[in-house]
Amino acid sequence: MIRWFIVVFLGLILINWLSPWLQRVGFGRLPGDFKFRWLGRDWFLPVTSTIALSALIALISKIV
């Protein structure tokens, strides 16, 4: 179970790192995506965008 926590944590860090590019594409503005400031930093939790990207990747993998 700890592996899943690590994978989710690393995935969120990766998406947070890629968030400027993803926002230009249109992700990050969906309802359910949270953006807040904490400890002097902007934090971004793209819950809905993550689900949308996961569904898109699953669809592409089924087609290929």
C-alpha positions as CSV (number, residue, x, y, z in Angstrom):
1,M,0.0,0.0,0.0
2,I,2.9,2.3,0.7
3,R,3.9,2.0,-3.0
4,W,0.6,3.4,-4.1
5,F,1.1,6.4,-1.8
6,I,4.5,7.0,-3.3
7,V,3.2,6.7,-6.9
8,V,0.3,9.1,-6.2
9,F,2.7,11.5,-4.5
10,L,5.2,11.4,-7.4
11,G,2.3,11.8,-9.9
12,L,1.0,14.9,-8.1
13,I,4.5,16.4,-8.0
14,L,5.0,15.7,-11.8
15,I,1.6,17.3,-12.6
16,N,2.5,20.2,-10.4
17,W,5.7,20.6,-12.3
18,L,4.0,20.4,-15.6
19,S,1.1,22.6,-14.6
20,P,2.2,25.7,-16.6
21,W,2.2,23.7,-19.8
22,L,-1.0,21.9,-18.9
23,Q,-2.8,25.3,-18.2
24,R,-1.8,26.5,-21.6
25,V,-3.5,23.4,-23.1
26,G,-6.6,24.0,-21.0
27,F,-6.2,21.7,-18.0
28,G,-6.3,23.1,-14.5
29,R,-9.4,25.2,-15.1
30,L,-11.9,22.4,-14.7
31,P,-14.3,22.3,-11.7
32,G,-12.6,20.2,-9.0
33,D,-9.1,21.5,-9.6
34,F,-7.8,23.2,-6.5
35,K,-5.3,26.0,-6.4
36,F,-4.3,27.6,-3.2
37,R,-1.4,29.4,-1.5
38,W,0.2,27.8,1.6
39,L,3.6,28.4,3.2
40,G,4.3,31.2,0.7
41,R,3.9,28.9,-2.3
42,D,1.2,28.3,-4.8
43,W,0.0,24.7,-4.7
44,F,-2.1,23.1,-7.4
45,L,-4.1,19.9,-6.9
46,P,-5.6,18.9,-10.3
47,V,-8.2,16.3,-9.2
48,T,-10.6,16.6,-12.2
49,S,-7.8,17.1,-14.7
50,T,-6.0,14.0,-13.5
51,I,-9.2,12.0,-14.0
52,A,-9.6,13.4,-17.4
53,L,-6.0,12.7,-18.4
54,S,-6.3,9.2,-17.0
55,A,-9.4,8.5,-19.1
56,L,-7.7,10.0,-22.2
57,I,-4.6,7.8,-21.7
58,A,-6.8,4.7,-21.1
59,L,-8.8,5.4,-24.3
60,I,-5.6,5.8,-26.3
61,S,-4.1,2.6,-24.9
62,K,-7.3,0.7,-25.8
63,I,-7.1,2.0,-29.4
64,V,-3.4,1.2,-29.8
